[in-house]
């Protein structure tokens, strides 16, 4: 009994398996990039809310929180195509003794175009919201 030679089967296997492996690697990179961006945006929102809650006035809270959120994203090497910070600091208008909070929402548009995956959009928006209490008995 003669066996057929398997000449060329490795090339065929590579031609079939390599694109599937590359797609898997690209999907892992996509998932990792989105997970890192989500964590960074959440941390940035938490920092912005905290900075806003310890500010002395509502006006300084808005400016300080926006600066803190932008710096936090930059420190974590998250490059947003576009980022916005929205603050709700109406808690500063509450009377002394009433519980209040500052809320920050950070929105970051992450660039995914360099991954070149079929069916994946060029950008993805990641949004996170965080709140921090304003000292109830602090003068406002």
C-alpha positions in Angstrom: 0.0 0.0 0.0 1.4 3.3 -1.0 0.7 6.5 1.0 0.1 9.7 -0.8 2.6 12.4 -0.2 1.5 15.4 1.8 3.6 17.8 -0.1 2.2 21.3 0.0 -0.3 20.7 2.8 1.6 22.9 5.3 1.3 25.8 2.8 -2.4 25.3 2.5 -2.9 25.0 6.3 -0.9 28.3 6.7 -3.0 30.0 4.0 -6.2 29.0 5.8 -5.0 29.4 9.4 -3.0 32.5 9.3 -5.8 34.9 8.4 -8.0 33.4 11.2 -5.2 33.8 13.7 -4.5 37.4 12.6 -8.3 38.2 13.0 -8.2 36.7 16.5 -5.2 38.9 17.5 -6.9 42.0 16.1 -10.0 41.2 18.1 -8.0 40.8 21.2 -6.3 44.2 20.5 -9.7 45.8 20.0 -11.1 44.4 23.2 -8.0 45.5 25.1 -8.1 49.0 23.7 -11.8 49.4 24.6 -11.3 48.0 28.1 -8.3 50.3 28.8 -10.3 53.3 27.4 -13.3 52.5 29.5 -11.3 52.2 32.7 -9.4 55.4 32.0 -12.7 57.3 31.3 -14.2 56.0 34.5 -11.2 57.1 36.5 -11.2 60.5 34.8 -14.9 60.9 35.7 -14.3 60.0 39.3 -11.4 62.4 39.6 -13.4 65.2 38.0 -16.3 64.6 40.4 -14.0 64.6 43.4 -12.2 67.7 42.3 -15.5 69.5 41.7 -16.9 68.4 45.2 -13.9 69.9 47.1 -13.9 73.3 45.2 -15.0 76.3 47.1 -17.3 77.8 44.5 -19.5 76.5 41.7 -17.5 78.4 39.1 -14.1 77.1 40.2 -15.6 73.6 40.5 -16.4 73.6 36.8 -13.0 74.8 35.6 -11.0 72.6 38.0 -13.0 69.5 37.2 -12.6 69.9 33.5 -8.8 70.4 33.9 -8.6 67.4 36.2 -10.5 65.1 33.7 -8.4 66.2 30.8 -5.2 65.7 32.7 -6.3 62.3 33.9 -6.9 61.1 30.4 -3.5 62.4 29.3 -1.7 60.8 32.2 -3.2 57.4 31.3 -2.2 57.8 27.6 -5.7 57.7 26.3 -5.8 59.7 23.1 -9.4 60.8 22.5 -10.3 62.1 19.1 -12.8 64.2 20.9 -13.5 64.5 24.6 -16.1 66.4 26.6 -16.6 66.9 30.3 -20.1 67.7 31.6 -20.6 68.7 35.2 -23.7 69.0 37.4 -22.7 71.3 40.2 -26.1 72.5 41.2 -25.5 71.0 44.6 -23.5 74.1 45.5 -26.9 76.0 45.5 -28.3 73.7 48.3 -28.5 75.3 51.7 -25.9 74.4 54.3 -26.9 71.2 56.1 -28.6 69.7 53.1 -26.9 66.8 51.4 -25.6 67.6 47.9 -23.3 66.1 45.3 -21.3 67.0 42.3 -21.6 64.8 39.2 -19.2 64.5 36.3 -19.8 62.8 32.9 -16.8 62.3 30.7 -17.2 61.3 27.1 -14.3 60.2 24.9 -14.3 59.2 21.3 -11.6 56.5 20.8 -9.9 56.0 17.5 -10.1 52.4 16.2 -9.3 53.1 12.5 -5.7 51.9 12.8 -6.9 48.3 13.7 -8.3 47.9 10.1 -10.8 45.3 11.1 -13.7 44.6 8.8 -17.0 45.6 10.3 -15.4 47.7 13.1 -16.3 51.4 13.0 -13.4 53.9 12.9 -14.3 55.4 16.3 -16.1 54.3 19.4 -17.6 56.5 22.1 -16.9 55.6 25.7 -18.9 57.5 28.4 -18.7 57.3 32.2 -20.4 59.2 35.0 -19.3 59.6 38.6 -20.6 61.5 41.6 -19.0 62.8 44.8 -20.7 64.3 47.8 -20.2 67.9 48.7 -19.5 68.5 52.4 -22.9 69.0 54.0 -21.8 71.6 56.6 -19.3 73.5 54.5 -20.0 77.1 53.8 -21.1 77.5 50.2 
